[in-house]
Amino acid sequence: MSGDAPLGRAEAIIERLHSLFPRVIDLELGRLRRLLAALGHPERNLPPVIHVAGTNGKGSTCAFLRAIAEAAGQRVHVYSSPHLVHFNERIRMAGTLVSDALLEATLEEVEQVNAGAPITVFEVITGAAFLLFSRVPADLLVLETGLGGRFDATNVVDHPVACAITSISMDHMDFLGDTLAKIAGEKAGILKRGTPAATGNQPPEAQMVLEDVAASLDITLAVRGQDWTIQPTESGLRYADPGGVLELPRPALPGPHQADNAGIAIAALRSWNPSWLTEAAITAGLATATWPARLQRLHGDLAALLPPDWELWLDGGHNAGAGEALAAQLPLWQDRPRHLVVGMKQGKESARFLRPLVPLADSLWAVAEPGQHLAMPVEAIIEASGGHAQAGPQVADALRAIAAKGGPPGRVLICGSLYLAGEVLKADRTAIV
């Protein structure tokens, strides 16, 4: 996600592929189906697939699914997007990120087979991922949609063993529609006849659509509050569904919203009910799941700009739903002053993201990193904050200014964009493995 960094071979191939189609995003499946046929239909030779869609929480839900399965001794492929620092992050094969050499060779193979035909870059990447997944044995593929669901490139998989739909909110309205009902209809496009599905907390407008689509397909949709519940306890979480009650630890991923994501993962797995799914695996998976830039504590070069008794956190949330999720976390941090450093992508509804956060911040700083893709100008973020934010203008500047003001040990949360998160992880020298 860097701006001016030298391109690696994989990135150079992807840059070249941009010339094959006039738009970065064009939601339809015909081009990819043609490519997959030319590749010998790798999408028909995958391990069991759990397909995950939603607006917020997809990545975290995928992380819980992977961690639970791996705790049970299963080999897990994962396809996710976007990447934060290195392109390899999108493709994890049997527990390990794809190597540079294998990724480059596979992209070149797919490019050659495509033979210059019109296709989007995401479709090529998805084709390459399916080719890799079909060639390396695994017990499960956790498949995250890129954008939407109905016409997302990942939706060429016809028979997943389970589907999961995480929290739906207003985002990507230019592609998915301008109401929650329309967006939910697009996300519900991953649901398949014969495949059980699970969903967590949803706005009523979105929930109604999901239930209607599930009913039309005559499939079981496990709904939080109706078919399963998850509640905080003194020691962790209590999950319950018709299969029984599980006493679980607190998820390794922090934030109140992660209970919902963990519950969706458990409900989806229990609806599929593989023989390896045990309470011990669920317990271990929740306790060990990792996912970068989701309320991640940083300890590297950027954190060193703050006094040693301060904390630096990073979250890539960037839409209205993410703002509400972070606003639920900030009251749990009342023991220290809370400083927010915000950088966003152009075109995002920054005012809606910031609205619930502004009243909870002891200070608010607007930033834009030099390498940050499509960074929103600092002045625009200040305006969206109602004038509450100060200019960083870059992350390191803001951290130094916060530290210079002194006061009791505080917490600093950098948030607002996954593109910003990638630049922050690079600057902090925090590795993603």
SVG drawing of the C-alpha trace seen along z (x, -y; Angstrom):
<svg xmlns="http://www.w3.org/2000/svg" viewBox="-39 -24 51 60">
<polyline fill="none" stroke="black" stroke-width="0.4" points="0.0,0.0 3.0,-2.3 3.0,-5.3 6.6,-5.8 8.3,-2.6 10.0,-0.5 7.7,2.1 8.5,5.7 8.0,8.2 4.5,9.1 3.4,5.5 5.0,4.8 2.9,7.5 -0.2,6.1 0.6,2.6 0.9,4.0 -2.5,5.7 -4.2,2.5 -4.1,1.7 -6.4,4.6 -9.5,2.9 -10.5,-0.8 -12.0,-0.5 -10.4,0.8 -13.8,2.1 -16.4,3.6 -18.7,6.0 -19.6,9.0 -18.5,12.6 -18.2,13.4 -14.6,12.4 -13.3,14.4 -15.4,17.5 -13.8,17.3 -10.3,17.1 -11.0,20.0 -12.2,22.2 -8.9,21.5 -7.0,22.4 -8.8,25.7 -11.4,24.7 -9.3,24.5 -12.4,23.1 -13.8,26.7 -10.8,28.3 -10.7,26.4 -10.9,27.7 -14.2,27.0 -14.9,23.2 -16.4,20.9 -17.4,17.7 -17.5,14.5 -19.1,11.2 -20.1,8.0 -19.2,4.4 -17.2,4.5 -15.7,7.4 -15.0,9.7 -11.3,9.9 -11.7,10.5 -14.3,13.2 -11.9,14.8 -9.1,14.6 -11.3,16.5 -12.3,19.1 -8.7,19.7 -7.5,19.8 -10.2,22.2 -9.5,24.6 -5.7,24.4 -6.2,25.1 -8.0,28.3 -4.9,29.3 -6.4,28.3 -4.5,26.9 -6.2,23.6 -6.0,21.5 -7.1,17.8 -7.9,15.3 -8.4,11.7 -8.1,8.1 -6.7,5.6 -3.1,6.1 -1.5,3.6 2.2,3.7 3.0,6.7 0.9,8.1 1.5,11.6 -0.8,10.9 -3.8,11.6 -3.0,15.3 -2.2,17.7 -1.7,21.3 -1.9,24.0 -1.0,21.5 1.9,19.7 1.8,16.5 2.6,17.2 6.2,16.7 7.3,13.9 8.6,16.4 5.5,18.6 3.2,15.6 5.1,14.0 5.3,17.2 1.5,17.8 0.6,14.3 2.7,14.6 1.1,18.0 -2.4,16.4 -1.4,13.4 -0.2,15.6 -3.3,17.7 -5.5,14.6 -3.7,13.5 -4.5,9.9 -8.3,10.3 -10.2,7.6 -10.2,8.3 -9.8,6.4 -6.8,6.8 -8.8,8.2 -10.2,10.9 -6.7,11.9 -5.6,12.0 -8.6,14.1 -7.8,16.5 -4.2,16.8 -5.3,17.5 -7.7,20.2 -5.0,21.8 -2.6,21.8 -5.3,23.1 -6.1,25.9 -2.5,27.1 -1.7,27.1 -3.6,29.6 -5.6,28.1 -8.6,28.9 -10.4,25.5 -10.4,22.4 -11.6,19.2 -12.7,17.0 -13.3,13.2 -15.2,11.2 -13.5,8.1 -16.5,5.8 -20.2,6.7 -21.0,10.3 -23.4,11.1 -21.0,10.0 -17.8,10.2 -15.1,12.2 -15.0,14.7 -18.6,15.6 -17.7,18.0 -17.5,20.7 -20.8,22.5 -20.9,24.8 -19.3,23.5 -19.9,25.5 -21.0,22.5 -21.4,18.7 -21.0,15.9 -22.3,12.3 -20.9,9.8 -22.1,6.3 -23.6,4.4 -23.4,0.6 -23.3,-2.2 -20.1,-1.9 -19.2,-1.6 -22.6,-3.1 -21.5,-4.0 -21.2,-0.2 -23.6,1.5 -26.5,-1.0 -27.6,-3.9 -29.7,-2.1 -28.9,0.6 -31.5,2.8 -29.7,2.6 -26.3,3.2 -27.6,6.2 -29.1,7.6 -25.6,7.5 -24.0,9.1 -26.7,11.8 -25.6,12.7 -23.1,15.2 -25.8,17.3 -26.3,20.6 -29.1,23.2 -28.0,26.1 -25.4,24.1 -26.1,23.0 -25.2,19.5 -24.7,17.3 -25.0,13.6 -24.5,11.4 -25.9,8.1 -27.6,6.3 -29.7,3.2 -33.3,4.3 -33.5,3.1 -30.5,5.3 -31.6,8.2 -35.0,8.4 -33.3,8.7 -30.9,11.4 -33.8,13.4 -35.9,13.0 -33.0,14.2 -32.3,17.2 -36.0,18.1 -36.1,17.9 -33.2,20.3 -34.7,22.6 -31.5,22.5 -30.9,22.2 -29.7,18.7 -28.4,18.7 -29.2,15.3 -27.7,13.7 -30.4,13.3 -32.7,15.8 -30.6,18.9 -27.4,18.2 -26.3,15.8 -22.9,14.6 -22.6,12.6 -19.7,11.2 -19.0,12.9 -16.5,12.2 -13.9,14.5 -14.7,14.1 -17.8,15.0 -20.7,17.4 -21.9,18.7 -25.1,20.6 -27.1,22.2 -29.3,25.4 -26.1,27.5 -25.3,26.3 -23.5,23.7 -19.8,22.8 -17.8,21.0 -15.1,19.2 -12.1,16.9 -12.0,13.3 -11.1,13.0 -7.4,12.2 -8.7,9.4 -9.7,6.5 -12.9,4.5 -16.5,5.2 -17.4,5.7 -15.2,8.7 -17.7,10.8 -20.1,10.5 -17.4,11.5 -16.3,14.5 -19.9,15.6 -20.5,15.4 -17.4,17.6 -18.6,20.2 -22.1,20.2 -20.9,20.7 -18.6,23.6 -21.3,25.2 -23.8,25.0 -21.3,26.9 -20.3,29.1 -17.1,30.8 -15.9,33.7 -12.8,31.8 -14.8,28.9 -14.5,29.2 -14.9,26.9 -11.2,27.1 -10.5,25.9 -13.0,23.0 -11.5,22.0 -7.9,22.1 -8.8,20.3 -10.5,17.4 -7.6,17.0 -4.9,16.9 -6.5,15.2 -4.5,12.4 -5.4,9.8 -3.3,6.8 -4.6,3.2 -7.6,4.2 -7.1,2.5 -3.5,3.6 -1.0,2.5 2.2,1.1 5.7,1.3 8.1,0.2 9.6,-3.0 6.5,-5.1 5.6,-3.9 9.1,-5.0 8.1,-8.6 5.8,-8.5 6.9,-8.4 7.6,-4.8 4.5,-4.6 2.1,-5.5 0.3,-3.1 0.0,-3.3 -2.8,-1.5 -3.8,-1.1 -7.1,-0.4 -8.0,-0.4 -11.7,-1.0 -12.8,-3.7 -16.6,-3.9 -19.6,-4.8 -20.0,-1.3 -16.3,-1.2 -16.6,-4.6 -19.4,-3.3 -17.4,-0.2 -14.4,-2.3 -16.7,-4.6 -17.8,-1.5 -14.1,-0.8 -13.1,-4.3 -15.2,-4.4 -13.3,-1.3 -10.1,-3.4 -11.3,-6.1 -8.4,-5.3 -6.1,-7.3 -6.4,-10.4 -7.4,-9.3 -5.8,-10.9 -7.0,-10.1 -4.8,-10.4 -7.0,-10.2 -6.2,-9.8 -8.8,-8.8 -9.2,-7.9 -10.7,-10.4 -14.3,-9.8 -15.1,-8.3 -17.8,-9.8 -15.3,-11.2 -17.9,-13.1 -20.0,-10.0 -16.9,-8.1 -15.8,-10.9 -19.2,-11.9 -19.3,-9.3 -15.5,-9.6 -15.1,-13.4 -16.8,-13.7 -14.7,-10.9 -11.3,-12.1 -9.1,-14.3 -7.3,-15.5 -7.9,-14.8 -5.2,-15.1 -5.7,-15.0 -2.9,-13.4 -2.0,-12.3 1.1,-10.2 3.2,-10.8 2.8,-7.2 -0.8,-6.9 -3.0,-5.9 -5.7,-8.5 -5.2,-10.3 -7.8,-12.8 -6.3,-16.3 -5.7,-17.2 -7.8,-20.3 -10.8,-18.2 -10.5,-15.9 -10.4,-19.0 -13.5,-20.3 -15.3,-16.9 -14.4,-17.0 -16.3,-20.2 -13.0,-22.0 -12.0,-19.9 -9.0,-18.3 -5.5,-19.8 -3.2,-19.3 -0.5,-16.6 0.2,-16.9 1.8,-13.5 1.6,-10.7 5.1,-11.2 4.4,-14.9 1.2,-14.3 2.8,-11.8 5.7,-14.2 3.2,-17.0 1.0,-14.8 4.1,-13.7 5.4,-17.4 2.1,-18.4 3.0,-16.2 0.4,-15.1 -0.5,-11.7 0.2,-8.6 -2.2,-8.3 -3.4,-6.1 -3.1,-7.1 -5.3,-5.5 -4.3,-5.9 -7.4,-5.1 -9.5,-6.0 -8.0,-4.0 -6.4,-0.7 -4.1,-2.5 -3.0,-4.7 -2.6,-1.5 -0.2,0.0 2.0,-3.1 1.9,-3.1 3.0,0.6 5.9,-0.1 6.9,-3.2 6.7,-1.3 8.6,1.6 5.9,4.0 6.0,7.3 2.9,9.2 3.4,12.9"/>
</svg>
